[in-house]
Amino acid sequence: MKILSKLFFVLAVLLSDVMCAVVAYDYCDMLWGIRYACYSAPAWTALFTAIPFAAAIVVCIVLALHFKKKIG
């Protein structure tokens, strides 16, 4: 169970890094699109792409804590 706990903690950290990269890319894309391609949505709507990542990170942390609790 200790291995599963560490695995889910590492997965949560990796997901947070990927989330930052995806949201930053989408935000920059929205800024470019607003300026040059006439997008009508505001740039902050790119932050909505973080919602599935945040949910997955929470699930990973909860699972990691659950597996850590089972050992001790």
Secondary structure, 3 states (H helix, E strand, C coil): CHHHHHHHHHHHHHHHHHHHHHHHHHHHHHHHHHHHCCCCCCHHHHHHHHHHHHHHHHHHHHHHHHHHHHHC
